[in-house]
């Protein structure tokens, strides 16, 4: 199994880390234990994680500060991927923020709070439709604003989050895209064709909610396979993604050092074709 993939101009280990859970409940406010959050980040990097997914709307303005405190000055090989396109309300709501001036402010917030002169990768996070899924619509104006910031040297690489195939095509006509971050996991496989299409053109696919997100994956088949492998169901679900396609980069999140170690161990789990076929029965890919 291929263990690294190109993200921007760096080959990164395919098992990364998502920092969303380092904020308080509902990804809002400070964590209960800031020292523990810092310990998780440091252990992740010491264990070989070299790409971290974050956003300045986690908190907001909290998680990036924790990353800076834990890891700055950053290791040369560490890639930090952030996203813009939303702001948080005082009630913890998630609200679109796609106007050029809002995106400009968001990029500068990320620069300041991460303590860097340029952002490694910035994903334009499209708010999409229901159930965290994407919806069609032009992204020309907001993406053009990010392209301009890239031309100014504030962003090294661009990506998309929660995007459709048509939107990815539109963005690629405007600039190089290095990654797409969409909802995809063992039980949610709407992007089945897109994963392979992106792989053929060398674009990393980064599943958000790789373990189900707000509704964790539950399946008797998954539990049975995990028991046979001597692994946890969540480790098995992560390993399935690692084996599914070489261009998949994983960013499972946690605020626990113990859980982090479990997630990272999933990268070493070998799944036979027979096991993969059995897991595929949990949610067969959609027919087109």
N, C-alpha and C positions, 0 to 999 in steps of 0.2 A: 504494500500500500504506500502511495506517495505521501510523504509527511510534511512537505512544504509546498507553497504555491506563491506566485508572484502577486504582490499587492503594491501597486504603484511601481516603484523602481527597486523594491526589496523582496527577496524571497523570505516569507515568514512561515513560522510553524503553523500548521493548519488549526491547531487547538489554541485559541486565544482566550480572551477574557472580556466579559461585558460588565461595565461598572455601574449599571443602573441601580442595582440593589444596594449600593453603598449609601444612598440617600435614606431618608426616613420612610415611614409607611406611606404607600401611594406615591413613592418616588418624590416625596415632598418634605422639605425641612431637613434638619441634620440627622445623622444616624444616632442610634442609641449609644453606640460605642465607637467613637472616632478612632481610638487607638487600635481597635480590632480591624476597622476598615483599612487603616494604614498597613497593618500586618498582612492582610489578605493581598493587597497590591504588591507588597515587597516579596512575599513568598511566591506569588505568581511569576514575577520577573525572574527571581532566583531559580525557579523551576523550569525556565525556558520559554515562558510566554513572551512573545515579542510583538504582539499587536493587541491593543486595548481599545475597546469601543466605549465612547462616552458621549455626552452632550452637555452644554451649559444650561439646558433646561431641565436637567436632573437636579432637583433641589428646590428651586433653581440656584445656580451659581455656587453650589456646594460641592458636588462630586468632583468637578474639575479642580477645585481648591484642595481637596483631599489627595487627588492624583499628584498635584504639584508638591504638596508637603511630603508625600511618601517617596516620590521618585525623581524629583528635580535636584540636580541636573540629570536629564534623561540619558540612558544608555544610547550609544550611537545606533544600535540596531533596533531600537524600540520604535514602532509605528503607532501613533495615536490617531484614531479615526473618530471624528466628531460629526455631529449633524446639526443642521439649522432648518428653520421652517415652522417653528412653533414657539409659543411663549406660555408660561403658566399664569393662571389667574390667582387672585388671593384665596380663592376657594379650592385651589389645587387643580382646577380644570386645565385641559390641554386645548390651546387655541391656535388657529393658523396665524402665521406671521410671515407671509410670503412677499410682501412689498419690498422693493429693492432697498429702501432705507432700513427696513427691519432686518433684512439679511445682512446688510453692511454692519449694523450694530451688533448682530449676533456673532459675526466673525470676529469683530474686535473684542467682544466679551470673551470669546474662547481664547483668543491670543493672550489677553491680559490674565485671565484666571488660570490658564495652563502655564503661563510664563514662557512663551515662545515667540519668535519673530515671524514664523510661518507655520501654518497648520499642515500636517502631513497629508491628510485626506479629509475632505469635507463632503458629506452626503447631504443632498437636498432631500429633506424628509417631507414627502407629500402626505397630506392628512388623509386623503382617500375617502372610502365609503364606510359602510357598516362593518362591524366585527373585525376591525383593524385591517381590512382588505383595501386594495387599491381601487381607484376609479379613474376612468378616462378623463382627459382634459389637457389642454396645452400647458407646457411648463416653460415656454419660451422666455417670458419676462423674468421670472425668478432665476432661471438657470443662467440667463444672460448676465444677471447681476453677479453671480458667482464666477462666471468666466472672466468678468472684468476684474474682480478681486484676485483671481489667479494671475491675470496678466500683470497686476501690480506687485506680484511676488508674495502675496499674503497667504496663498493656498498653493500647495505643490500638486495635489491630485484631486480629482472630482469623482463623486459617485452619486448614486440615487438610492432612496429608500422608499419602499411602498409604491413601486412603479410598475406600470404595465409594459408590455413589449413595445407598444407604439411609442410610449413616452421615452423608453430607453433609446429607441431609434431616433427620435427627435433630438434628444440630448447628444447622441453620438454625432449628429450632423453639426453640432456646435462646438464640441470639444471631446477630448479623449475621456472615456469613462473607465475607471479601474475596478469598480465593484458595484454590486447591486445588493441591497439589504432588504429582503422581503420575508413575509411569514411563510415558513416551510418547516415541516417536521414529519415524523413517522405517520401522524394521523391527519396531516393537512398538506396535501400534495398538489394543489392547484397549479403550482409553478413547475410541474414535472418537465414539460417541454422546454421551458425557459432556462432551467438549470443547464440542460445539455447544449442549448443554443449559445449561451454565454461561455460555456466551456470551450466550444469550438473556436471562439474568437478571443480567447484568453482573458476573459473578464471573471474576476472572483465573484462567487455567489455566497452571501453571508446570511444564513437564516436567522431572523429574530424569532424569539419564542421557540428555540430548538427543543425545549422540553415541555411545550404546551403553554407557557406563559401563565396567565391568570387561572387557567384550568389545566393543571398538570396532566400529562399523559397517563391514561389508565387503560390497561388491556390485559386480559388473562393470558393471551398469547405472549405478550411482551414479558410478563412475569415468569411464564414457563421457560421461555428461551433464556432469560436472565439467570434463572436458577440452574439451568443446564450449563451455563457458561461460568457459573460461580461469580456473577457480577450483579450489580443492582439494576433494576429496570431502567433507571435514568442513564446509567453508564452504557447500557445496551442501546438505548435510543440515540445517544451521541455517537456511538461506534457505527450504528447504521448510517448516520449522516456522513461520517468519515469515509465509509465504504461506498456510499451512493455515487459520488462523483469527485474527481480529483480537484475540481475548482471550488469545492465547498470549504469555506473557512468558518470555524465555529467560535462563538462568543458567549458560552454559557456564563451566567452571572451568579454570584453568591456573596454573602457578607460573612461567611464562615470559612476559616482556614481548613477545617476538616472536610467540608463539602467541596472546597476548591481542589483538594487533593484527590477526591473521588472523581471529579470531573476530568482532571488532567490524566488520571489513570485510564480513562476510557480511550484515549488515543492509542494505547498499546493493546487494545482488545482486538483480537483477530476473529472475523466472522466468515465462515465458510459460505460458498454459494448456496448450500442447502439452508443454512440459517438465514441468509438474506432473503431467500424465497419465502421462508416461513414468516418472517417479519413483514414482508410485502403484503401478506394476506390481511394484515390489520386494517389497512386502508389502501386498496388497490388504486393505482394512479387513474385519473379520469380519462375517459376515452374521448377523442376529438374527431 
